C-alpha cells in the first residue's frame, strides 16, 4: 500500500525537522507547501530533501492563505505524481500550548 501526506507550514523552524522525520517513517512521500515562512523553515526542508527524505516541496508567497484551494492543489499534485492508495492531510506542525484546565466551581 502506497501512502502520501499533504500539509502546509509557516515559520516552523523549531519543530519542522522532527515533524518531517516522524511522518516520513509512515508515509512514502510528504507533500509540503511552505506559506511565506520568515525563518529557516524553507532551508531546513531543502536540507532534509537533499538528505534523501521523500519530500515534494513547494512554496507560496500570497499574502492571504486560502486553505481549501491550497490543500486541493496539493492533493491533485500528489495524484498527478503517483496513483496513491491513500493521501492523508496532516495538520500543520505548529506547537500548540493548551491552557491548564480548571473545573468550574
N, C-alpha and C positions, 0 to 999 in steps of 0.2 A: 504494500500500500504506500502510495506516494502522498506526502503531506506538505503543504506550504502554509505560511502565515503572512499576513499583511499587517502593517502598523505604521503609524506616523509618530514622529518625535520632534521635540523642540527644546533645545538647550538642556540636554540631559547628560552632560559630560561626567557627572559624578556617579551615575549608575548605568550608563549605556553599555559598557563593556560586559558587566555581569548579566544584564538583561539579554544581550545577544548570545553570549556563551551558553547561558542556561537554555534558551529556546532553541539554539542550534542543535542541542542534543536530542530534541524531539521532532524537529521539522527538517525536511530535505532542502528547503530554501526559505529564506526570510526576505520578504519584500518590504523595504523600509524607506519611507519618504520623510526626508528632513524638511520641516517647515520653518525656515528662517532662524535656525539656531544662531545664537550670538556668542557661543562659547566654542569649545573644542570638540563638540559632538561630531561634526562632519569629518574632522581629521581622524578621530578615533574610529569611526565607521569605515573610513577608507583603509586604515591600517589593518583592521580586522578582516576586511575583504582581501587585502593583499596577503594576509596570513593564510588565506585559503578557506575561511569560513564561508558557507553557502549564502552569500548576501547578494541581493539585487537592489542597488541603491539609486535613489533619485532625490531631487531637491526642488522645492517650490519657494518662490520669493514673493508671492502675492501677499498684500497687506492683510487681507481677510482670509480666514481659514474656513472653507466650506467642507465639513466632514463627510457628508453623504456622497457628493460627487467625487471627492478625493479618494475615499475608500472604494467606490465603484470602479474608478480608474485603476487603482492598484489591483483589484480582483481581476478585471479584464486583462490587464497586463500579464498577470500570473497565468491565466488560462491561455493567452497567446503564446507564452513561453513553453507550456507543457500541459498535457491533459491530466492535471492533478486529480486524485481521488477526493481530496478534501482541501479546502482553503479556509483557514481559521483567522478571523480578525482578532488581533491582540490589542488590549488596552495599552495606551502609552505607558512607558515605564516610569513616569514621574513619581517621585516619592510623595506619598500621601501621609499626612500626620492626622491621626484620629484624635479627636478631643476625648479627654477622660470621661467615661460615662458616670453619671451620678443618678441615683434613684430619686424620683420625686418624693418629697416629704409630705 
